[in-house]
Structure formats: structure tokens, C-alpha cells
Amino acid sequence: MQDPFEKMHYNKKSMLALFVSMSKSDNDIDNDEEIFIEEMREKLGVSEDELKYIWENGADYPLNPPKSEKHRMTIMYQLLYLMVIDGIVTDEEKKFLYEVGLKLAIKPALTNDLVNTMEEHIGKELPDGLLNSIIAKYLN
């Protein structure tokens, strides 16, 4: 699997803090969420001790959105995947995602369509290109 973050320039610890915050947003950290974050930690080359610190002090690593729209959407894709990884989408997770979407300069209507699509496909395979087709509707 190709690393979706390979060409992005950003603070890797901030990315992990974002994932940790998402998993904590519903006050129910699922094992699959922990596995996802651990896999991201390995891909990003962050040490286990650093991740432990992030779990305890995530606010020390605020989101600094990438300038590239492609990179911002990559972050959104990962958060959408993390949101549904446990098979449940809570109102708290949605709220968190909408707030992050605004920080990433993603239109709320687009975030809403993406969230709804992910919810509709919980437990099912997401058709190739579906999210891209949704995003295309919002491009200028």
C-alpha cells in the first residue's frame, strides 16, 4: 500500500494528535482506532514514546493545515476512515470532523456529503472513486 502522506510536508506529531483527538472525541477509544493510530505512527516514523506523549498531551500539537488542497483532502480521507473504523459514527465524531474540515478549508456541505457517504457504507466496500466524485461536485 502506498503511503498517502509520503509527499506531504507537515508536522507528523500534529497529524497523530489529530487522529488521537478524533478517536477520543466520542469518549470510546476502540481497539481498531488504536491499531490505526499505531500503524500511522509507524508510517510517519514517530517513536512509541512520542505517541504516548501525544495521547496525554495532544493539545501541544495543533493542526497546521497544509497549503495543498490535495494534502488537506488526504487528511480528511484518513479522518473519515478513522471515524467509521469501529462501525459506529457518533455525533461527537461528526462534530469533530466538521470542525477540522473548517480548519482544512473544506466546505461544510462537502464534509456533510462525505460523512453521509461513509455512514451509508459502514460494513460495506466503498466503491472506487465514490469520494472523488463527491469532491468533484464542489470544485470550481
C-alpha positions in Angstrom: 0.0 0.0 0.0 1.3 3.4 -1.0 1.9 5.8 1.9 -0.8 8.6 1.5 1.5 11.0 3.4 4.7 10.3 1.5 4.9 13.6 -0.3 3.3 15.8 2.3 5.3 18.3 4.3 3.7 18.8 7.7 4.3 18.2 11.4 3.9 14.4 11.8 3.2 14.7 15.5 0.3 17.2 14.7 -1.1 14.6 12.4 -1.0 11.9 15.1 -2.5 14.3 17.6 -5.4 14.9 15.2 -6.0 11.1 14.9 -5.8 10.7 18.7 -8.3 13.6 19.2 -10.6 12.0 16.7 -10.5 8.7 18.5 -11.1 10.4 21.8 -13.9 12.6 20.6 -16.7 10.1 21.5 -15.1 9.0 24.8 -14.9 5.5 23.5 -11.5 4.5 22.1 -11.9 1.3 20.1 -9.2 -1.2 19.6 -9.4 -0.7 15.8 -8.8 3.0 16.3 -5.7 2.3 18.4 -4.4 -0.1 15.7 -5.0 2.6 13.0 -3.1 5.2 15.1 -0.3 2.8 15.7 0.0 2.0 12.0 0.1 5.7 11.3 2.8 6.2 13.9 4.9 3.6 12.2 4.4 5.1 8.7 5.2 8.6 10.0 8.3 7.4 11.8 7.3 8.7 15.2 8.6 6.8 18.3 6.3 4.9 20.7 7.3 7.3 23.5 6.4 10.3 21.4 3.0 8.8 20.6 2.4 8.1 24.3 3.2 11.8 25.0 0.7 12.8 22.2 -2.0 10.6 23.8 -1.5 12.5 27.0 -0.8 16.0 25.6 -2.3 16.2 22.1 -3.1 19.9 22.6 0.7 20.5 22.4 0.4 19.7 18.6 -2.2 21.9 17.0 -3.3 21.4 13.4 -1.4 23.5 10.9 -3.3 22.8 7.7 -1.2 22.1 4.6 -1.5 24.7 1.8 -2.1 22.0 -0.8 -5.8 21.1 -1.3 -4.7 17.6 -2.2 -2.9 17.2 1.1 -5.8 18.7 3.1 -8.1 16.1 1.4 -5.7 13.3 2.3 -6.1 14.3 5.9 -9.8 14.4 5.6 -9.8 10.9 3.9 -7.8 9.5 6.8 -10.2 11.0 9.4 -13.2 9.7 7.6 -11.7 6.2 7.6 -10.9 6.5 11.3 -14.4 7.8 12.0 -16.0 4.6 10.7 -13.3 2.1 11.6 -15.3 0.9 14.7 -18.5 0.6 12.7 -20.2 3.4 14.6 -20.4 7.1 13.8 -21.2 9.3 16.8 -22.5 12.9 16.9 -19.2 13.8 18.7 -17.1 12.3 15.9 -19.2 14.2 13.3 -18.8 17.4 15.2 -15.0 16.9 15.5 -14.8 16.2 11.8 -16.8 19.3 10.8 -14.6 21.5 13.0 -11.4 20.0 11.4 -13.0 20.3 8.0 -13.4 24.1 8.6 -9.7 24.3 9.6 -8.8 22.5 6.5 -10.8 25.0 4.4 -13.2 22.2 3.3 -16.8 23.4 2.7 -19.2 22.2 5.3 -21.6 20.8 2.6 -18.8 18.7 1.2 -17.9 17.4 4.7 -21.5 16.6 5.2 -21.8 14.7 2.0 -18.6 12.8 2.8 -19.7 11.9 6.3 -23.1 10.7 5.0 -21.5 8.6 2.3 -19.2 7.0 4.8 -22.1 6.2 7.2 -24.0 4.6 4.3 -21.1 2.3 3.6 -20.3 1.1 7.1 -19.6 -2.6 6.8 -19.6 -2.4 3.1 -16.9 -1.8 0.5 -16.7 1.8 -0.6 -16.9 1.9 -4.4 -13.7 3.1 -6.1 -13.8 6.8 -6.9 -17.0 7.5 -5.0 -15.4 10.0 -2.6 -13.6 11.7 -5.5 -16.9 12.0 -7.5 -18.4 13.7 -4.4 -15.5 16.1 -4.1 -15.7 16.9 -7.9 -19.2 18.4 -7.4 -17.6 21.0 -5.1 -14.7 22.0 -7.3 -14.8 25.4 -9.0 
